[in-house]
Amino acid sequence: MSDHCAVLLLACALVTLTGILIAAAAGYLARRDHASYPAALTRAAVAFTATLTLAAALVTTLTSLVRR
């Protein structure tokens, strides 16, 4: 495995872990706000998806800037 591949795998793991932590925090805060379990799960899923979308947008932007 090359160093580039290892860095990519570590970056993917870091982004996924960050998304999971943000989703857990969003679900916890939703429950603290007296939301139902389905509503809290929905908020957590939206937070996870938004985190991954933001990370993908940043990677795409950085990739396009580096290739120029």
C-alpha positions as CSV (number, residue, x, y, z in Angstrom):
1,M,0.0,0.0,0.0
2,S,1.4,3.4,-1.0
3,D,1.6,6.3,1.3
4,H,-0.9,8.2,-0.8
5,C,-3.4,5.4,-0.4
6,A,-2.9,5.2,3.3
7,V,-3.4,8.9,3.7
8,L,-6.7,8.7,1.7
9,L,-7.9,5.8,3.9
10,L,-7.1,7.7,7.1
11,A,-8.8,10.8,5.8
12,C,-11.9,8.8,4.9
13,A,-11.9,7.2,8.4
14,L,-11.4,10.6,10.0
15,V,-14.3,12.2,8.1
16,T,-16.6,9.2,8.9
17,L,-15.7,9.4,12.6
18,T,-16.3,13.1,12.6
19,G,-19.7,12.6,11.0
20,I,-20.6,9.9,13.5
21,L,-19.7,12.2,16.4
22,I,-21.6,15.1,15.0
23,A,-24.6,12.9,14.4
24,A,-24.5,11.5,18.0
25,A,-24.3,15.1,19.4
26,A,-27.2,16.2,17.2
27,G,-29.3,13.2,18.4
28,Y,-28.4,13.8,22.0
29,L,-29.3,17.5,21.8
30,A,-32.5,16.7,20.1
31,R,-33.5,14.3,22.9
32,R,-32.5,16.9,25.5
33,D,-34.9,19.3,23.6
34,H,-37.7,16.7,24.3
35,A,-37.9,15.5,20.7
36,S,-39.2,12.0,20.1
37,Y,-36.8,9.2,19.2
38,P,-37.7,9.2,15.5
39,A,-37.3,12.9,15.4
40,A,-33.9,12.7,17.1
41,L,-32.8,10.0,14.7
42,T,-33.9,12.1,11.8
43,R,-31.9,15.1,13.1
44,A,-28.9,12.8,13.6
45,A,-29.1,11.4,10.1
46,V,-29.4,14.9,8.6
47,A,-26.4,16.1,10.6
48,F,-24.3,13.0,9.4
49,T,-25.3,13.5,5.8
50,A,-24.5,17.2,6.0
51,T,-21.1,16.5,7.4
52,L,-20.2,14.1,4.7
53,T,-21.6,16.4,2.0
54,L,-19.5,19.3,3.4
55,A,-16.4,17.1,3.5
56,A,-17.0,16.0,-0.1
57,A,-17.5,19.6,-1.3
58,L,-14.2,20.6,0.4
59,V,-12.3,17.7,-1.1
60,T,-13.6,18.5,-4.5
61,T,-12.7,22.2,-4.2
62,L,-9.2,21.4,-2.9
63,T,-8.7,18.8,-5.6
64,S,-9.7,21.2,-8.3
65,L,-7.4,24.0,-6.9
66,V,-4.4,21.7,-6.6
67,R,-4.7,20.3,-10.2
68,R,-4.4,23.8,-11.8
